[in-house]
């Protein structure tokens, strides 16, 4: 049994015609029939019967199909791996990052990668996590870092780092206690990631909590960047939400107060790629570098830096 025979079998199974399968594989119809005939002789079973103008797979063909697909896919992946060993000497790596990557020590990710692999071109796509996940699922981006939750269909997800989210205000005192979803829904809010809107993972979590209580969250101002939101909060115009990593950054305005949620709210950072996809060596190295950076940040946060330690979730 050869790979050529298995490819011929799979093409005939899918297309229901030796003629169509031969055209797809670039061989003659006679060669196609011979390949299937030899395969049937080797297994000692009939794989196809003719039903009108279309081939009908037998029970034996149905049983063989999954194993044939696994064998061919495994071989193709191995061949691709061998061919791509040299890709760290060139090529293009496309990787997605969450918009606020700079707050997670990821702002120099490309610089560190490029220093190690100077011949690889890097295309770094920085969008809201929901959009990064969609781009990865469509195959436009090899892999990416996102905040959960995102639509998981077609994706492999590896959680890396969990970061608590706080209510931020110039006036609301933490002494009043944690922020409830009822109080949050009544607050005057400025929210960022205006383009993604309620597809944004952190907003989605809050919206779901509010809906369970029959409440609605309606910001008075929406902007694109967290820095713009924080500047507005610093003036007392409205309140917002940010993660612990933003609170702990130098850019966080000193006059602002942070309040935890009564039911703790977290941004979980994760690495995503398409299911059953093969990452190029360059994308794999970039993903490893990003994961290691977040692991180091999680370990440092576990030592007690900042108002509330963030914990790793792997």
C-alpha positions in Angstrom: 0.0 0.0 0.0 1.5 3.3 -1.1 0.7 7.0 -0.5 0.0 7.3 -4.2 -2.7 4.6 -3.9 -4.2 6.3 -0.8 -4.3 9.7 -2.5 -6.0 8.1 -5.4 -8.5 6.3 -3.1 -9.3 9.6 -1.2 -9.8 11.5 -4.4 -12.1 8.9 -5.9 -14.0 8.7 -2.6 -14.6 12.4 -2.5 -15.3 13.0 -6.1 -17.2 9.8 -6.9 -15.5 9.5 -10.2 -12.3 8.0 -11.5 -12.2 10.6 -14.3 -12.6 13.5 -11.9 -10.1 12.0 -9.4 -7.6 11.4 -12.3 -7.9 15.1 -13.4 -7.3 16.3 -9.8 -4.2 14.2 -9.4 -2.9 14.9 -12.9 -2.9 11.3 -14.0 -4.7 9.3 -16.7 -8.0 7.6 -16.0 -6.3 4.2 -16.8 -3.6 5.0 -14.1 -6.3 5.9 -11.6 -8.2 2.6 -12.2 -4.9 0.7 -11.9 -4.0 2.4 -8.6 -7.4 1.5 -7.1 -7.3 -2.0 -8.5 -3.9 -2.7 -6.9 -5.1 -1.3 -3.6 -8.2 -3.6 -3.7 -6.0 -6.6 -4.5 -3.7 -5.7 -1.5 -6.6 -5.4 1.0 -8.6 -8.2 -0.5 -11.8 -6.2 -0.6 -13.8 -4.2 -3.1 -13.7 -0.5 -2.3 -16.1 1.0 -4.9 -19.2 -0.2 -6.8 -20.7 1.6 -9.8 -24.1 3.2 -9.2 -25.3 4.9 -12.3 -22.8 7.6 -13.2 -21.2 7.7 -9.7 -18.9 5.5 -7.7 -20.4 4.2 -4.5 -18.0 3.5 -1.6 -18.4 0.1 0.0 -18.3 -0.6 3.8 -14.6 -1.4 3.4 -14.0 2.1 1.8 -15.9 3.8 4.6 -13.7 2.0 7.1 -10.5 2.8 5.2 -11.2 6.5 4.6 -10.4 7.9 8.1 -7.1 5.9 8.3 -6.1 7.0 4.8 -6.8 10.6 5.6 -4.7 10.4 8.8 -1.8 8.7 7.0 -1.7 11.2 4.1 -2.1 14.2 6.5 0.6 12.9 8.8 3.0 12.5 5.8 2.2 15.9 4.4 2.7 17.6 7.8 6.1 15.8 8.2 7.1 16.8 4.7 6.1 20.4 5.3 8.1 20.4 8.6 11.2 19.2 6.8 10.8 21.8 4.0 10.3 24.6 6.5 13.4 23.9 8.6 15.1 26.6 6.5 12.3 29.1 6.9 14.1 30.7 9.8 16.5 31.9 7.1 13.8 33.8 5.3 10.1 34.1 4.7 7.3 36.0 6.4 5.8 35.3 9.8 2.3 36.8 10.5 1.3 36.9 14.2 -1.6 38.6 16.0 -1.3 40.5 19.3 -3.9 42.0 21.6 -4.1 45.8 21.3 -2.7 46.5 24.8 0.3 44.2 24.3 2.7 46.9 25.7 1.2 46.5 29.2 2.2 42.8 29.2 5.9 43.3 28.4 5.3 42.4 24.8 6.0 45.8 23.2 9.5 44.7 22.2 8.5 41.2 21.1 9.3 41.7 17.4 12.6 43.4 18.3 13.7 40.4 20.4 12.6 37.9 17.7 14.2 39.9 14.9 17.5 40.0 16.8 17.5 36.2 16.9 16.2 35.6 13.4 17.1 38.7 11.3 16.2 37.1 8.0 12.6 36.5 8.8 10.1 39.2 7.9 7.5 39.8 10.6 4.0 41.1 10.1 2.5 41.9 13.5 -1.2 42.5 13.5 -2.4 44.4 16.6 -6.2 44.4 16.9 -8.9 43.7 19.5 -8.7 40.1 20.7 -12.1 39.3 19.0 -10.7 40.4 15.6 -7.4 38.6 16.1 -9.2 35.3 16.8 -11.3 35.8 13.7 -8.2 36.4 11.6 -6.5 33.3 13.0 -9.7 31.2 12.3 -9.8 32.4 8.7 -6.1 31.6 8.2 -5.1 35.2 7.6 -2.8 35.1 10.7 -0.9 32.0 11.7 -1.3 32.4 15.5 -2.0 35.2 18.0 -2.4 36.3 21.6 -5.9 37.2 22.7 -7.9 37.9 25.8 -10.6 35.3 26.5 -13.4 34.7 25.8 -13.4 34.6 22.0 -15.4 32.5 19.6 -13.6 29.1 19.9 -14.9 27.4 16.7 -12.0 26.2 14.6 -9.3 27.3 17.2 -6.9 25.7 19.6 -6.6 27.8 22.7 -3.8 27.7 25.3 -4.4 30.0 28.3 -1.2 31.6 29.6 -1.9 34.4 32.1 -4.8 35.7 34.1 -5.0 39.4 35.0 -7.7 40.8 37.3 -9.8 43.7 36.0 -10.7 46.7 38.1 -13.3 49.5 38.1 -11.4 52.8 37.8 -12.6 56.1 39.0 -11.4 59.5 40.1 -14.2 59.7 42.8 -15.5 56.3 43.7 -13.8 55.2 47.0 -12.7 51.6 47.5 -13.9 52.0 51.1 -17.5 51.6 49.9 -16.7 48.0 49.1 -16.4 46.0 45.9 -18.1 47.0 42.7 -21.4 45.1 42.1 -22.8 44.6 38.6 -25.9 46.6 39.7 -23.7 49.6 40.7 -21.6 49.2 37.5 -24.7 49.3 35.3 -25.8 52.5 36.9 -22.3 54.2 36.6 -21.3 56.8 34.1 -18.9 54.9 31.9 -16.3 55.5 29.2 -15.3 52.2 27.5 -12.5 51.7 25.0 -12.2 49.3 22.0 -15.1 51.2 20.3 -14.6 49.4 17.0 -14.9 45.9 18.4 -17.7 47.1 20.7 -19.5 44.3 22.6 -17.4 41.7 20.8 -14.5 42.8 23.1 -13.9 39.9 25.5 -13.9 42.0 28.7 -17.1 43.8 27.7 -18.7 40.4 26.9 -18.1 39.2 30.4 -19.7 42.2 31.9 -22.6 42.2 29.5 -23.3 38.6 30.3 -23.3 39.3 34.1 -25.6 42.3 33.5 -28.0 40.3 31.4 -28.3 37.6 34.1 -29.6 40.4 36.4 -31.9 41.9 33.8 -29.6 44.9 33.5 -28.1 46.9 30.6 -24.7 48.5 30.3 -24.7 51.7 28.3 -21.5 53.8 28.2 -21.8 57.5 27.7 -18.5 57.7 25.8 -16.7 55.1 23.7 -13.1 55.5 22.5 -10.6 53.3 20.8 -7.6 53.3 23.2 -7.3 52.6 26.9 -5.0 55.7 27.4 -7.7 58.0 26.0 -10.3 56.4 28.4 -8.0 56.9 31.4 -7.3 60.5 30.5 -11.1 61.1 30.5 -11.5 59.3 33.8 -8.7 61.4 35.3 -10.8 64.5 34.6 -13.8 63.1 36.3 -15.8 62.8 33.1 -16.6 59.1 33.6 -15.3 55.9 35.0 -13.9 52.8 33.2 -12.3 49.4 33.6 -8.7 48.3 33.2 -6.6 45.2 34.0 -4.1 45.0 36.8 -1.2 45.3 34.3 -2.5 48.7 33.2 -3.0 49.8 36.8 0.6 48.8 37.6 2.1 50.7 34.6 3.8 54.1 34.7 1.1 55.5 32.4 -1.7 55.0 34.9 -2.8 58.4 36.3 -1.9 58.7 40.0 -5.2 60.4 41.0 -7.3 57.4 40.0 -8.7 54.8 42.4 -9.2 51.1 41.7 -12.1 49.0 43.0 -12.3 45.2 42.5 -15.5 43.6 41.4 -17.6 41.8 44.0 -17.5 38.8 41.7 -13.8 39.0 40.6 -13.4 39.8 36.9 -10.4 38.5 34.9 -8.8 38.9 31.5 -7.2 35.6 30.6 -4.5 35.9 28.0 -4.2 32.9 25.6 -2.3 31.7 22.6 -4.6 30.7 19.7 -4.0 28.9 16.4 -6.2 27.0 13.9 -7.2 23.5 14.8 -5.0 20.9 13.1 -2.9 23.6 11.6 0.9 23.4 11.3 2.7 26.5 12.5 5.8 27.6 10.6 9.0 27.4 12.6 9.1 31.2 12.7 5.5 31.5 14.0 6.3 28.7 16.5 9.4 30.6 17.8 7.5 33.8 18.1 4.7 32.1 20.0 7.2 30.5 22.3 8.8 33.8 23.0 5.5 35.5 23.7 4.4 32.6 26.0 7.7 32.7 27.9 7.4 36.5 28.4 3.9 36.1 29.9 5.0 33.2 32.1 7.8 35.4 33.5 5.3 38.2 34.1 2.9 35.8 35.8 5.8 34.5 38.1 6.8 38.1 38.9 3.2 39.0 39.7 2.9 36.0 42.0 5.6 37.5 44.2 3.1 40.1 45.3 3.9 43.1 43.1 1.0 45.5 42.5 -2.4 45.9 44.3 -3.6 42.3 43.6 -1.4 39.6 42.3 -2.3 38.2 38.9 -2.0 34.4 38.6 -0.9 32.1 35.8 -3.4 29.8 34.2 -1.7 27.3 32.0 
